Amino acid sequence: MRYVWLMACGLIFATAAQAGQTLRIDSQVLTIGDSAVHVADLLGKPLIKVPIQNEFGAYVGERWQYRHEGHVVTVTLINGKVADIDDRPT
């Protein structure tokens, strides 16, 4: 019985860790590693694009910000790929 309980807790925590790395848009899913083209296909043109620079001032990517279903979604793109998805209620 204890083994089953530990497995259930492990699955819950594993699912929670994955939740920050994906975003469901209708029947599609945006995930870490997807291309910038896929982001644009799913969410459209961003409301705001903010460049990201490294410590030397070199351009390394962008943060794209959207409004989606009462949330503010910020997608961080590094080298044309999704590096982070931040989904917060407004």
C-alpha angles and dihedrals in degrees: 000000000000090000091055091050092050091049091050091051090048091053092049093052092044090053092048091053091053094049093077092053099057138051124196115219110183104302094339130085129216113205141174110284096031117132127258087244090059090050090052091047092053103036104019126218113352120243090222133019117195120187119230120216130191123232090278094053096254118143111251104163148311142264113226117199127202141172109231126171095331094318135103108231119196116191117193114209122196118182090349095305132104108259099169140007119204114187116182131168115244 
